[in-house]
């Protein structure tokens, strides 16, 4: 292969983003419906085509470059850091009764919805809780919405909680993890359909390195450093 041909191939690969396997059924449904609408009336077909394109976009699953230094906790989701508060974790996570810092990341329907492991360790607890489908922006969504709770124990015996929370539009949480499974930072572990929230409970006395309003990138943005001593950051919007 000529160098210019190889360069073209790499360029095409960089533009075409892989699709998560959970999305192909929905893409097919959208496409078939669009075809049917176009038969009824052409403008309907164009609307269906736009909806199909959005469905493809929603289920995109891009590769990420994950920082791997020991002690780093990375974002499990794309989205906006909505809240950083100290709360008692949900009882089902078995993280104790003391308060921990919770970082809540809100995903709108245009964000990548593939979730990633925030830190290396083993899955020491999993709990699925059926619930409501309140707006994920609400505080009570953490306690009342349908959710999948995951507890990760690090090699240093510290614990981190991750909770996939369904939102107002989301109606399905997919999680591929099992208790006892070993995981690596940045690995894909599930997806939430469509629009949702992901909560992260840091180990005690660990300071977050993100700011409310900041956009996080799943598998890349550093939420906290267990071994760090940097004070909590502040910021402003420009």
N, CA, C and O of each residue as an XYZ file, in Angstrom:
952
protein
N       0.839     -1.197      0.000
C       0.000      0.000      0.000
C       0.875      1.249      0.000
O       1.856      1.334      0.740
N       0.514      2.205     -0.829
C       1.269      3.445     -0.895
C       1.068      4.258      0.381
O       0.018      4.159      1.016
N       2.077      5.072      0.770
C       1.952      5.890      1.990
C       0.720      6.778      1.974
O       0.052      6.935      2.997
N       0.408      7.371      0.800
C      -0.758      8.254      0.731
C      -2.060      7.483      0.916
O      -3.023      8.012      1.471
N      -2.093      6.217      0.448
C      -3.285      5.392      0.643
C      -3.457      5.035      2.106
O      -4.575      5.040      2.621
N      -2.365      4.727      2.777
C      -2.408      4.404      4.204
C      -2.877      5.605      5.011
O      -3.653      5.469      5.958
N      -2.394      6.790      4.622
C      -2.801      8.016      5.321
C      -4.296      8.251      5.154
O      -4.977      8.636      6.105
N      -4.814      8.017      3.936
C      -6.245      8.184      3.687
C      -7.058      7.214      4.523
O      -8.097      7.583      5.072
N      -6.589      5.966      4.624
C      -7.287      4.955      5.410
C      -7.334      5.347      6.880
O      -8.368      5.206      7.533
N      -6.209      5.841      7.402
C      -6.167      6.255      8.807
C      -7.077      7.455      9.045
O      -7.704      7.564     10.098
N      -7.148      8.355      8.065
C      -8.031      9.514      8.189
C      -9.488      9.086      8.251
O     -10.261      9.606      9.057
N      -9.862      8.138      7.399
C     -11.237      7.628      7.397
C     -11.558      6.956      8.727
O     -12.647      7.145      9.269
N     -10.616      6.172      9.258
C     -10.823      5.491     10.540
C     -11.009      6.494     11.674
O     -11.789      6.257     12.596
N     -10.289      7.620     11.604
C     -10.375      8.619     12.660
C     -11.706      9.363     12.645
O     -12.135      9.899     13.667
N     -12.366      9.396     11.469
C     -13.637     10.099     11.327
C     -14.816      9.182     11.661
O     -15.782      9.610     12.292
N     -14.728      7.921     11.233
C     -15.818      6.970     11.461
C     -15.685      6.396     12.876
O     -14.766      5.629     13.165
N     -16.611      6.778     13.743
C     -16.569      6.343     15.140
C     -17.315      5.014     15.281
O     -18.408      4.870     14.733
N     -16.753      4.047     15.999
C     -17.449      2.762     16.200
C     -18.798      2.960     16.893
O     -19.001      3.932     17.620
N     -19.706      2.030     16.657
C     -21.035      2.057     17.263
C     -21.130      0.964     18.323
O     -20.700     -0.168     18.100
N     -21.697      1.312     19.478
C     -21.874      0.321     20.529
C     -22.866     -0.733     20.062
O     -23.857     -0.415     19.404
N     -22.599     -1.983     20.401
C     -23.427     -3.096     19.918
C     -24.889     -2.967     20.344
O     -25.782     -3.474     19.665
N     -25.134     -2.290     21.468
C     -26.517     -2.138     21.935
C     -27.330     -1.219     21.037
O     -28.556     -1.168     21.144
N     -26.658     -0.495     20.154
C     -27.362      0.477     19.336
C     -27.859     -0.014     18.001
O     -28.729      0.616     17.399
N     -27.319     -1.148     17.509
C     -27.648     -1.570     16.158
C     -29.130     -1.875     15.979
O     -29.693     -1.577     14.925
N     -29.769     -2.460     16.980
C     -31.193     -2.768     16.872
C     -32.008     -1.484     16.722
O     -32.925     -1.415     15.903
N     -31.665     -0.467     17.520
C     -32.397      0.798     17.454
C     -32.153      1.509     16.124
O     -33.073      2.093     15.552
N     -30.924      1.460     15.639
C     -30.608      2.088     14.355
C     -31.417      1.433     13.245
O     -31.941      2.119     12.367
N     -31.519      0.102     13.282
C     -32.291     -0.625     12.274
C     -33.768     -0.243     12.341
O     -34.411     -0.051     11.308
N     -34.305     -0.133     13.559
C     -35.715      0.246     13.722
C     -35.958      1.647     13.172
O     -36.921      1.880     12.440
N     -35.067      2.585     13.535
C     -35.209      3.957     13.042
C     -35.162      3.984     11.514
O     -35.938      4.695     10.874
N     -34.247      3.206     10.937
C     -34.089      3.202      9.484
C     -35.336      2.644      8.787
O     -35.791      3.202      7.789
N     -35.882      1.551      9.309
C     -37.076      0.943      8.714
C     -38.266      1.893      8.814
O     -39.020      2.055      7.855
N     -38.431      2.520      9.979
C     -39.528      3.479     10.158
C     -39.362      4.652      9.201
O     -40.338      5.131      8.623
N     -38.130      5.114      9.035
C     -37.868      6.227      8.115
C     -38.243      5.866      6.693
O     -38.811      6.679      5.964
N     -37.920      4.635      6.298
C     -38.270      4.178      4.958
C     -39.787      4.152      4.776
O     -40.309      4.569      3.742
N     -40.478      3.659      5.789
C     -41.938      3.629      5.717
C     -42.536      5.021      5.647
O     -43.490      5.249      4.904
N     -41.991      5.948      6.406
C     -42.487      7.325      6.385
C     -42.244      7.986      5.031
O     -43.068      8.765      4.551
N     -41.100      7.665      4.420
C     -40.793      8.262      3.117
C     -41.774      7.800      2.046
O     -42.058      8.534      1.099
N     -42.292      6.583      2.198
C     -43.289      6.064      1.252
C     -44.605      6.812      1.413
O     -45.300      7.092      0.436
N     -44.940      7.134      2.672
C     -46.185      7.860      2.945
C     -46.096      9.287      2.420
O     -47.001      9.777      1.744
N     -44.965      9.953      2.755
C     -44.778     11.348      2.324
C     -43.293     11.676      2.443
O     -42.704     11.500      3.510
N     -42.699     12.139      1.385
C     -41.247     12.346      1.329
C     -40.700     13.188      2.484
O     -39.680     12.813      3.064
N     -41.339     14.320      2.847
C     -40.807     15.108      3.976
C     -40.717     14.315      5.276
O     -39.806     14.530      6.075
N     -41.675     13.383      5.491
C     -41.597     12.520      6.673
C     -40.332     11.670      6.623
O     -39.690     11.421      7.643
N     -39.990     11.231      5.413
C     -38.784     10.427      5.258
C     -37.536     11.191      5.642
O     -36.625     10.628      6.249
N     -37.483     12.473      5.295
C     -36.328     13.294      5.672
C     -36.246     13.456      7.181
O     -35.159     13.427      7.759
N     -37.403     13.626      7.818
C     -37.405     13.720      9.283
C     -36.918     12.412      9.900
O     -36.165     12.411     10.874
N     -37.360     11.303      9.316
C     -36.913      9.996      9.797
C     -35.423      9.808      9.602
O     -34.754      9.213     10.447
N     -34.897     10.308      8.495
C     -33.461     10.211      8.231
C     -32.664     10.982      9.270
O     -31.618     10.522      9.728
N     -33.162     12.159      9.640
C     -32.495     12.950     10.679
C     -32.513     12.202     12.011
O     -31.515     12.167     12.731
N     -33.673     11.601     12.326
C     -33.786     10.841     13.574
C     -32.845      9.636     13.575
O     -32.243      9.311     14.599
N     -32.724      8.977     12.422
C     -31.820      7.826     12.314
C     -30.375      8.259     12.502
O     -29.599      7.584     13.179
N     -30.017      9.397     11.896
C     -28.658      9.925     12.044
C     -28.366     10.246     13.501
O     -27.263     10.003     13.990
N     -29.375     10.801     14.202
C     -29.178     11.081     15.632
C     -28.980      9.784     16.411
O     -28.153      9.731     17.321
N     -29.731      8.735     16.064
C     -29.607      7.447     16.754
C     -28.206      6.883     16.577
O     -27.620      6.368     17.529
N     -27.667      6.977     15.370
C     -26.296      6.529     15.118
C     -25.332      7.325     15.982
O     -24.412      6.771     16.583
N     -25.557      8.634     16.034
C     -24.696      9.524     16.816
C     -24.775      9.201     18.301
O     -23.760      9.227     18.998
N     -25.968      8.897     18.786
C     -26.151      8.607     20.205
C     -25.362      7.382     20.634
O     -24.769      7.375     21.713
N     -25.346      6.345     19.806
C     -24.707      5.087     20.185
C     -23.235      5.014     19.783
O     -22.642      3.935     19.795
N     -22.650      6.138     19.432
C     -21.225      6.126     19.090
C     -20.396      5.706     20.292
O     -20.759      5.970     21.438
N     -19.282      5.050     20.015
C     -18.436      4.490     21.071
C     -16.967      4.781     20.740
O     -16.234      3.872     20.350
N     -16.535      6.021     20.890
C     -15.166      6.384     20.506
C     -14.121      5.816     21.452
O     -14.389      5.588     22.632
N     -12.927      5.590     20.919
C     -11.806      5.186     21.758
C     -11.364      6.371     22.607
O     -11.546      7.526     22.222
N     -10.793      6.080     23.745
C     -10.315      7.112     24.651
C      -8.893      6.790     25.096
O      -8.493      5.626     25.122
N      -8.133      7.823     25.445
C      -6.774      7.655     25.959
C      -6.834      7.874     27.467
O      -7.021      9.000     27.927
N      -6.675      6.795     28.239
C      -6.869      6.834     29.684
C      -5.544      6.984     30.426
O      -4.623      6.200     30.198
N      -5.429      7.985     31.317
C      -4.232      8.086     32.157
C      -4.203      6.933     33.152
O      -5.220      6.631     33.775
N      -3.049      6.284     33.309
C      -2.995      5.041     34.079
C      -2.152      5.131     35.348
O      -1.860      4.099     35.952
N      -1.756      6.318     35.768
C      -0.968      6.394     37.001
C      -1.791      5.898     38.183
O      -2.985      6.174     38.290
N      -1.125      5.159     39.069
C      -1.804      4.592     40.244
C      -2.449      5.689     41.079
O      -1.834      6.722     41.346
N      -3.683      5.458     41.486
C      -4.379      6.388     42.357
C      -5.296      7.363     41.650
O      -6.063      8.069     42.306
N      -5.237      7.422     40.313
C      -6.097      8.341     39.586
C      -7.499      7.745     39.422
O      -7.655      6.570     39.091
N      -8.503      8.576     39.661
C      -9.897      8.198     39.429
C     -10.386      9.013     38.237
O     -10.420     10.242     38.293
N     -10.764      8.330     37.163
C     -11.189      9.041     35.958
C     -12.711      9.012     35.845
O     -13.384      8.214     36.496
N     -13.225      9.887     35.020
C     -14.668      9.987     34.853
C     -15.227      8.725     34.204
O     -14.668      8.237     33.222
N     -16.327      8.189     34.743
C     -16.947      7.015     34.128
C     -17.894      7.381     32.990
O     -18.450      6.500     32.334
N     -18.080      8.689     32.752
C     -19.065      9.096     31.751
C     -18.716     10.447     31.141
O     -18.030     11.267     31.751
N     -19.205     10.656     29.926
C     -19.172     11.983     29.315
C     -20.330     12.794     29.886
O     -21.392     12.247     30.181
N     -20.122     14.089     30.038
C     -21.207     14.937     30.506
C     -20.699     16.098     31.320
O     -19.494     16.332     31.407
N     -21.622     16.823     31.918
C     -21.302     17.996     32.719
C     -21.305     17.631     34.196
O     -22.224     16.970     34.680
N     -20.264     18.067     34.911
C     -20.232     17.868     36.366
C     -21.334     18.739     36.957
O     -21.223     19.964     37.005
N     -22.386     18.087     37.399
C     -23.585     18.797     37.826
C     -23.520     19.220     39.294
O     -23.901     20.334     39.654
N     -23.030     18.305     40.131
C     -22.958     18.592     41.568
C     -21.742     17.907     42.172
O     -21.336     16.831     41.734
N     -21.163     18.552     43.192
C     -20.124     17.941     44.021
C     -20.537     18.201     45.461
O     -20.465     19.333     45.940
N     -20.968     17.156     46.145
C     -21.502     17.319     47.502
C     -20.991     16.210     48.402
O     -20.537     15.169     47.925
N     -21.065     16.436     49.694
C     -20.743     15.399     50.680
C     -22.044     14.797     51.190
O     -22.887     15.496     51.752
N     -22.195     13.500     50.988
C     -23.424     12.799     51.377
C     -23.080     11.406     51.891
O     -21.978     10.901     51.679
N     -24.040     10.803     52.565
C     -23.902      9.395     52.953
C     -24.268      8.552     51.739
O     -25.358      8.725     51.193
N     -23.398      7.644     51.294
C     -23.680      6.833     50.102
C     -24.902      5.941     50.297
O     -25.270      5.642     51.433
N     -25.530      5.517     49.217
C     -26.662      4.583     49.314
C     -26.256      3.328     50.076
O     -25.149      2.819     49.900
N     -27.143      2.837     50.912
C     -26.835      1.688     51.766
C     -26.425      0.466     50.961
O     -25.594     -0.326     51.404
N     -27.019      0.310     49.756
C     -26.733     -0.889     48.975
C     -25.289     -0.969     48.495
O     -24.822     -2.046     48.126
N     -24.565      0.174     48.494
C     -23.166      0.157     48.087
C     -22.245     -0.368     49.189
O     -21.099     -0.732     48.929
N     -22.757     -0.402     50.416
C     -21.975     -0.882     51.565
C     -20.646     -0.120     51.693
O     -19.579     -0.713     51.850
N     -20.751      1.202     51.619
C     -19.572      2.066     51.761
C     -19.488      2.711     53.144
O     -18.688      3.622     53.358
N     -20.306      2.244     54.073
C     -20.284      2.801     55.420
C     -21.307      3.914     55.584
O     -22.004      4.292     54.642
N     -21.377      4.432     56.821
C     -22.388      5.447     57.140
C     -21.806      6.853     57.166
O     -22.544      7.820     57.355
N     -20.507      6.984     56.981
C     -19.897      8.304     56.956
C     -20.096      8.982     55.611
O     -20.324      8.317     54.601
N     -20.010     10.298     55.601
C     -20.181     11.047     54.363
C     -18.981     10.868     53.433
O     -17.841     10.734     53.877
N     -19.268     10.869     52.147
C     -18.233     10.836     51.116
C     -18.555     11.916     50.086
O     -19.698     12.358     49.961
N     -17.536     12.326     49.362
C     -17.773     13.275     48.279
C     -18.403     12.534     47.100
O     -17.884     11.523     46.627
N     -19.538     13.068     46.639
C     -20.215     12.504     45.470
C     -20.108     13.483     44.311
O     -20.475     14.652     44.431
N     -19.603     12.990     43.192
C     -19.525     13.775     41.968
C     -20.607     13.263     41.031
O     -20.599     12.094     40.644
N     -21.536     14.138     40.666
C     -22.638     13.746     39.787
C     -22.401     14.315     38.392
O     -22.185     15.515     38.225
N     -22.447     13.437     37.398
C     -22.207     13.823     36.003
C     -23.495     13.605     35.219
O     -24.010     12.490     35.145
N     -24.009     14.687     34.637
C     -25.265     14.621     33.890
C     -24.985     14.444     32.407
O     -24.192     15.181     31.821
N     -25.645     13.456     31.804
C     -25.484     13.168     30.387
C     -26.748     13.581     29.649
O     -27.832     13.083     29.954
N     -26.622     14.487     28.683
C     -27.782     14.798     27.864
C     -27.839     13.835     26.677
O     -26.963     12.983     26.527
N     -28.859     13.968     25.840
C     -29.073     12.976     24.780
C     -28.056     13.099     23.647
O     -28.091     12.306     22.705
N     -27.155     14.074     23.720
C     -26.126     14.213     22.696
C     -24.753     13.747     23.185
O     -23.792     13.745     22.415
N     -24.655     13.358     24.441
C     -23.385     12.874     24.991
C     -23.173     11.396     24.652
O     -24.126     10.656     24.410
N     -21.903     10.986     24.640
C     -21.590      9.553     24.566
C     -22.122      8.896     25.842
O     -21.867      9.382     26.944
N     -22.853      7.802     25.697
C     -23.479      7.167     26.858
C     -22.812      5.872     27.294
O     -23.325      5.180     28.173
N     -21.686      5.538     26.699
C     -20.929      4.363     27.121
C     -20.197      4.697     28.421
O     -19.487      5.699     28.497
N     -20.371      3.857     29.441
C     -19.714      4.068     30.733
C     -18.380      3.346     30.807
O     -18.185      2.305     30.180
N     -17.454      3.919     31.592
C     -16.108      3.359     31.723
C     -15.711      3.236     33.193
O     -16.159      4.005     34.043
N     -14.868      2.259     33.467
C     -14.409      1.989     34.842
C     -13.536      3.147     35.321
O     -12.594      3.525     34.623
N     -13.823      3.724     36.498
C     -13.064      4.887     36.954
C     -11.707      4.575     37.578
O     -10.833      5.442     37.623
N     -11.523      3.344     38.061
C     -10.256      3.012     38.711
C     -10.061      1.494     38.722
O     -11.023      0.727     38.770
N      -8.811      1.089     38.677
C      -8.489     -0.341     38.688
C      -8.876     -0.970     40.025
O      -8.764     -0.340     41.076
N      -9.331     -2.216     39.966
C      -9.676     -2.932     41.188
C     -10.522     -4.154     40.892
O     -10.446     -4.734     39.809
N     -11.324     -4.536     41.864
C     -12.234     -5.670     41.684
C     -13.641     -5.229     42.064
O     -13.821     -4.373     42.929
N     -14.628     -5.817     41.414
C     -16.024     -5.482     41.694
C     -16.451     -6.242     42.950
O     -16.669     -7.453     42.915
N     -16.567     -5.517     44.049
C     -16.860     -6.169     45.322
C     -18.339     -6.138     45.700
O     -18.758     -6.826     46.631
N     -19.138     -5.332     44.971
C     -20.574     -5.295     45.257
C     -21.308     -4.718     44.068
O     -20.880     -3.727     43.476
N     -22.431     -5.355     43.720
C     -23.315     -4.827     42.691
C     -24.748     -4.918     43.182
O     -25.127     -5.884     43.845
N     -25.545     -3.903     42.852
C     -26.941     -3.910     43.293
C     -27.781     -3.133     42.294
O     -27.509     -1.967     42.010
N     -28.806     -3.792     41.765
C     -29.752     -3.119     40.878
C     -30.983     -2.732     41.669
O     -31.513     -3.536     42.435
N     -31.445     -1.486     41.483
C     -32.609     -0.988     42.199
C     -33.615     -0.431     41.204
O     -33.329      0.549     40.516
N     -34.786     -1.045     41.120
C     -35.844     -0.483     40.290
C     -36.327      0.816     40.935
O     -36.228      0.987     42.150
N     -36.842      1.713     40.128
C     -37.282      2.984     40.692
C     -37.977      3.858     39.675
O     -38.482      3.385     38.656
N     -37.991      5.154     39.977
C     -38.683      6.124     39.141
C     -37.780      6.586     37.997
O     -36.619      6.189     37.897
N     -38.341      7.430     37.145
C     -37.588      8.015     36.033
C     -37.718      9.537     36.106
O     -38.174     10.190     35.168
N     -37.300     10.077     37.256
C     -37.340     11.517     37.445
C     -36.233     12.176     36.624
O     -35.298     11.514     36.172
N     -36.355     13.489     36.439
C     -35.292     14.228     35.773
C     -33.984     13.993     36.505
O     -33.905     14.205     37.715
N     -32.949     13.554     35.784
C     -31.667     13.221     36.414
C     -30.981     14.428     37.029
O     -30.023     14.273     37.785
N     -31.459     15.637     36.716
C     -30.893     16.849     37.319
C     -31.288     17.000     38.787
O     -30.627     17.719     39.536
N     -32.347     16.338     39.195
C     -32.856     16.499     40.549
C     -32.004     15.735     41.558
O     -31.502     14.649     41.266
N     -31.845     16.323     42.764
C     -31.073     15.674     43.823
C     -31.640     14.294     44.166
O     -30.897     13.332     44.361
N     -32.979     14.218     44.235
C     -33.591     12.964     44.678
C     -33.478     11.849     43.647
O     -33.851     10.711     43.931
N     -32.964     12.157     42.445
C     -32.770     11.108     41.444
C     -31.787     10.055     41.939
O     -31.899      8.884     41.578
N     -30.814     10.467     42.771
C     -29.812      9.525     43.288
C     -30.442      8.468     44.181
O     -29.935      7.349     44.267
N     -31.555      8.812     44.853
C     -32.185      7.886     45.783
C     -33.435      7.228     45.208
O     -33.772      6.107     45.589
N     -34.134      7.917     44.285
C     -35.450      7.438     43.867
C     -35.487      6.841     42.466
O     -36.400      6.077     42.152
N     -34.523      7.168     41.621
C     -34.571      6.664     40.247
C     -34.056      5.232     40.120
O     -33.352      4.728     40.995
N     -34.421      4.597     39.021
C     -33.846      3.296     38.706
C     -32.336      3.444     38.593
O     -31.846      4.408     38.003
N     -31.591      2.487     39.159
C     -30.141      2.651     39.174
C     -29.425      1.304     39.313
O     -29.983      0.315     39.788
N     -28.165      1.314     38.875
C     -27.263      0.176     39.045
C     -26.074      0.664     39.844
O     -25.313      1.512     39.378
N     -25.909      0.131     41.051
C     -24.826      0.554     41.936
C     -23.674     -0.437     41.874
O     -23.881     -1.650     41.869
N     -22.454      0.097     41.827
C     -21.248     -0.720     41.681
C     -20.209     -0.254     42.687
O     -19.906      0.936     42.771
N     -19.667     -1.189     43.444
C     -18.598     -0.885     44.406
C     -17.300     -1.511     43.893
O     -17.241     -2.705     43.599
N     -16.260     -0.673     43.792
C     -14.955     -1.141     43.319
C     -13.964     -1.055     44.471
O     -13.835     -0.006     45.102
N     -13.267     -2.148     44.748
C     -12.224     -2.168     45.770
C     -10.869     -2.170     45.069
O     -10.585     -3.050     44.257
N     -10.039     -1.185     45.385
C      -8.744     -1.039     44.718
C      -7.724     -2.010     45.309
O      -7.973     -2.599     46.362
N      -6.575     -2.186     44.643
C      -5.521     -3.059     45.198
C      -5.041     -2.597     46.569
O      -4.510     -3.401     47.336
N      -5.220     -1.297     46.895
C      -4.837     -0.775     48.209
C      -5.965     -0.858     49.219
O      -5.873     -0.292     50.308
N      -7.044     -1.573     48.855
C      -8.187     -1.806     49.739
C      -8.990     -0.535     50.013
O      -9.643     -0.427     51.051
N      -8.947      0.413     49.100
C      -9.839      1.560     49.163
C     -11.067      1.257     48.317
O     -11.020      0.389     47.446
N     -12.161      1.962     48.566
C     -13.397      1.679     47.847
C     -13.909      2.930     47.129
O     -13.836      4.045     47.644
N     -14.424      2.702     45.935
C     -15.021      3.751     45.110
C     -16.387      3.258     44.663
O     -16.524      2.112     44.235
N     -17.397      4.111     44.757
C     -18.738      3.748     44.317
C     -19.085      4.412     42.996
O     -18.767      5.581     42.779
N     -19.735      3.670     42.118
C     -20.220      4.200     40.848
C     -21.683      3.803     40.712
O     -22.045      2.649     40.941
N     -22.528      4.769     40.335
C     -23.955      4.470     40.198
C     -24.446      4.976     38.848
O     -24.364      6.169     38.554
N     -24.958      4.059     38.028
C     -25.620      4.417     36.774
C     -27.082      4.718     37.109
O     -27.776      3.880     37.684
N     -27.545      5.914     36.749
C     -28.895      6.339     37.112
C     -29.701      6.650     35.859
O     -29.275      7.444     35.021
N     -30.856      6.029     35.736
C     -31.751      6.327     34.620
C     -32.334      7.725     34.810
O     -32.470      8.207     35.935
N     -32.675      8.368     33.693
C     -33.219      9.720     33.762
C     -34.647      9.784     33.284
O     -35.352      8.776     33.233
N     -35.067     10.996     32.930
C     -36.438     11.232     32.491
C     -36.728     10.498     31.188
O     -37.830      9.986     30.992
N     -35.735     10.446     30.294
C     -35.900      9.797     28.996
C     -35.349      8.366     29.031
O     -35.874      7.468     28.373
N     -34.287      8.176     29.808
C     -33.648      6.851     29.861
C     -34.604      5.805     30.415
O     -35.338      6.053     31.372
N     -34.579      4.642     29.798
C     -35.445      3.566     30.267
C     -34.710      2.229     30.355
O     -35.326      1.184     30.565
N     -33.400      2.274     30.192
C     -32.666      1.000     30.204
C     -31.227      1.231     30.613
O     -30.516      2.034     30.009
N     -30.805      0.518     31.645
C     -29.419      0.550     32.094
C     -28.789     -0.794     31.744
O     -29.297     -1.843     32.141
N     -27.695     -0.764     31.010
C     -26.973     -1.985     30.677
C     -25.633     -1.975     31.396
O     -24.874     -1.012     31.286
N     -25.339     -3.046     32.132
C     -24.079     -3.168     32.866
C     -23.527     -4.569     32.641
O     -24.212     -5.563     32.884
N     -22.287     -4.640     32.177
C     -21.677     -5.925     31.835
C     -20.827     -6.510     32.960
O     -20.218     -7.565     32.780
N     -20.774     -5.856     34.101
C     -19.889     -6.291     35.185
C     -20.524     -7.394     36.030
O     -21.742     -7.573     36.042
N     -19.651     -8.136     36.744
C     -20.098     -9.155     37.680
C     -19.273     -9.045     38.955
O     -18.114     -8.633     38.919
N     -19.873     -9.413     40.073
C     -19.143     -9.382     41.342
C     -17.938    -10.316     41.274
O     -18.018    -11.430     40.758
N     -16.812     -9.826     41.815
C     -15.580    -10.601     41.808
C     -14.709    -10.349     40.585
O     -13.556    -10.778     40.544
N     -15.243     -9.667     39.607
C     -14.509     -9.407     38.363
C     -13.415     -8.371     38.588
O     -13.623     -7.392     39.304
N     -12.257     -8.582     37.985
C     -11.178     -7.593     38.010
C     -11.357     -6.631     36.845
O     -11.698     -7.045     35.737
N     -11.126     -5.346     37.097
C     -11.331     -4.331     36.062
C     -10.136     -3.395     36.000
O      -9.411     -3.225     36.980
N      -9.941     -2.792     34.838
C      -8.877     -1.834     34.609
C      -9.474     -0.450     34.383
O     -10.587     -0.327     33.873
N      -8.744      0.574     34.756
C      -9.194      1.939     34.562
C      -9.461      2.210     33.087
O      -8.633      1.904     32.229
N     -10.619      2.783     32.803
C     -10.961      3.162     31.439
C     -11.676      2.108     30.630
O     -12.136      2.399     29.525
N     -11.791      0.884     31.139
C     -12.502     -0.166     30.404
C     -13.990      0.166     30.291
O     -14.578      0.731     31.213
N     -14.583     -0.181     29.175
C     -16.022     -0.019     28.999
C     -16.749     -1.038     29.879
O     -16.325     -2.189     29.992
N     -17.843     -0.604     30.497
C     -18.576     -1.576     31.307
C     -20.089     -1.519     31.120
O     -20.804     -2.338     31.697
N     -20.595     -0.575     30.331
C     -22.041     -0.524     30.147
C     -22.471      0.722     29.407
O     -21.647      1.504     28.933
N     -23.791      0.893     29.315
C     -24.363      2.040     28.619
C     -25.738      2.321     29.212
O     -26.406      1.414     29.707
N     -26.156      3.585     29.158
C     -27.490      3.965     29.628
C     -28.223      4.596     28.447
O     -27.667      5.455     27.762
N     -29.453      4.182     28.205
C     -30.258      4.752     27.127
C     -31.413      5.543     27.737
O     -32.041      4.991     28.641
N     -31.745      6.693     27.374
C     -31.188      7.767     26.556
C     -31.185      9.002     27.438
O     -32.272      9.457     27.795
N     -30.090      9.564     27.808
C     -30.051     10.700     28.728
C     -30.093     10.192     30.159
O     -31.000      9.437     30.507
N     -29.144     10.580     30.999
C     -29.037      9.933     32.303
C     -28.057     10.680     33.199
O     -27.714     11.837     32.953
N     -27.615      9.985     34.247
C     -26.670     10.559     35.195
C     -25.805      9.437     35.763
O     -26.256      8.302     35.915
N     -24.558      9.776     36.073
C     -23.648      8.827     36.705
C     -23.046      9.488     37.930
O     -22.479     10.576     37.836
N     -23.165      8.836     39.080
C     -22.594      9.333     40.336
C     -21.333      8.557     40.679
O     -21.256      7.348     40.459
N     -20.343      9.267     41.222
C     -19.115      8.647     41.702
C     -18.920      9.032     43.157
O     -18.955     10.215     43.495
N     -18.713      8.042     44.025
C     -18.443      8.287     45.440
C     -16.959      8.047     45.688
O     -16.473      6.923     45.567
N     -16.246      9.118     46.038
C     -14.807      9.030     46.245
C     -14.488      8.378     47.585
O     -15.341      8.358     48.472
N     -13.280      7.844     47.753
C     -12.865      7.350     49.066
C     -12.874      8.501     50.075
O     -12.786      9.661     49.673
N     -12.978      8.211     51.365
C     -12.989      9.273     52.380
C     -11.751     10.158     52.283
O     -10.643      9.679     52.042
N     -11.962     11.449     52.475
C     -10.886     12.445     52.540
C     -10.143     12.634     51.222
O      -9.046     13.191     51.216
N     -10.707     12.188     50.117
C     -10.104     12.422     48.797
C     -10.764     13.648     48.169
O     -11.991     13.732     48.103
N      -9.949     14.593     47.711
C     -10.438     15.861     47.183
C     -10.701     15.763     45.685
O      -9.853     15.264     44.945
N     -11.858     16.230     45.224
C     -12.137     16.210     43.781
C     -11.262     17.220     43.047
O     -10.909     18.264     43.596
N     -10.918     16.904     41.817
C     -10.092     17.784     40.990
C     -10.883     18.368     39.826
O     -10.305     18.916     38.887
N     -12.192     18.251     39.891
C     -13.056     18.860     38.881
C     -13.931     19.907     39.546
O     -13.993     19.994     40.772
N     -14.611     20.705     38.721
C     -15.405     21.824     39.190
C     -16.822     21.683     38.644
O     -17.018     21.189     37.533
N     -17.802     22.113     39.418
C     -19.185     22.102     38.952
C     -19.285     22.938     37.674
O     -18.795     24.066     37.615
N     -19.924     22.369     36.661
C     -20.059     23.040     35.380
C     -19.025     22.605     34.360
O     -19.163     22.892     33.171
N     -17.991     21.915     34.816
C     -16.942     21.430     33.911
C     -17.456     20.244     33.112
O     -18.211     19.419     33.626
N     -17.041     20.163     31.849
C     -17.403     19.004     31.027
C     -16.372     17.901     31.215
O     -15.170     18.124     31.069
N     -16.858     16.715     31.539
C     -15.991     15.553     31.744
C     -16.044     14.644     30.526
O     -17.069     14.541     29.852
N     -14.928     13.990     30.258
C     -14.827     13.033     29.161
C     -14.595     11.657     29.774
O     -13.611     11.448     30.483
N     -15.496     10.726     29.503
C     -15.396      9.390     30.080
C     -14.101      8.702     29.721
O     -13.710      8.660     28.554
N     -13.429      8.158     30.739
C     -12.183      7.440     30.521
C     -10.964      8.329     30.406
O      -9.846      7.823     30.309
N     -11.147      9.649     30.415
C     -10.011     10.557     30.245
C      -9.903     11.615     31.346
O      -8.822     11.821     31.898
N     -10.999     12.280     31.668
C     -10.954     13.353     32.654
C     -10.662     12.804     34.052
O     -11.328     11.874     34.507
N      -9.674     13.376     34.726
C      -9.314     12.943     36.078
C     -10.250     13.607     37.082
O     -10.270     14.832     37.204
N     -11.021     12.799     37.798
C     -11.935     13.324     38.815
C     -11.227     13.573     40.139
O     -11.554     14.523     40.851
N     -10.249     12.715     40.476
C      -9.562     12.821     41.765
C      -8.267     12.020     41.707
O      -8.075     11.161     40.846
N      -7.383     12.335     42.658
C      -6.114     11.623     42.792
C      -5.996     11.175     44.240
O      -5.809     11.993     45.141
N      -6.106      9.866     44.455
C      -6.088      9.331     45.818
C      -4.810      9.701     46.556
O      -4.839      9.955     47.760
N      -3.695      9.732     45.846
C      -2.403     10.029     46.482
C      -2.039     11.505     46.440
O      -0.969     11.883     46.917
N      -2.894     12.343     45.884
C      -2.587     13.766     45.750
C      -2.944     14.563     46.992
O      -3.665     14.080     47.865
N      -2.437     15.781     47.064
C      -2.762     16.676     48.185
C      -3.140     18.067     47.699
O      -3.067     19.037     48.453
N      -3.545     18.158     46.437
C      -3.962     19.447     45.882
C      -5.287     19.869     46.498
O      -6.182     19.037     46.647
N      -5.440     21.157     46.866
C      -6.716     21.619     47.413
C      -7.804     21.603     46.348
O      -7.515     21.564     45.152
N      -9.060     21.634     46.794
C     -10.167     21.606     45.851
C     -10.098     22.824     44.928
O      -9.833     23.941     45.372
N     -10.338     22.588     43.645
C     -10.211     23.649     42.653
C     -11.469     24.523     42.608
O     -12.565     24.092     42.968
N     -11.276     25.749     42.159
C     -12.384     26.652     41.894
C     -12.219     27.134     40.454
O     -11.126     27.060     39.893
N     -13.289     27.619     39.867
C     -13.197     28.071     38.496
C     -14.330     29.006     38.148
O     -15.213     29.262     38.966
N     -14.303     29.516     36.927
C     -15.357     30.414     36.461
C     -15.565     30.179     34.972
O     -14.667     29.733     34.258
N     -16.780     30.493     34.526
C     -17.115     30.286     33.125
C     -16.717     31.502     32.301
O     -16.941     32.638     32.719
N     -16.132     31.273     31.143
C     -15.735     32.350     30.227
C     -16.457     32.192     28.901
O     -16.262     32.998     27.992
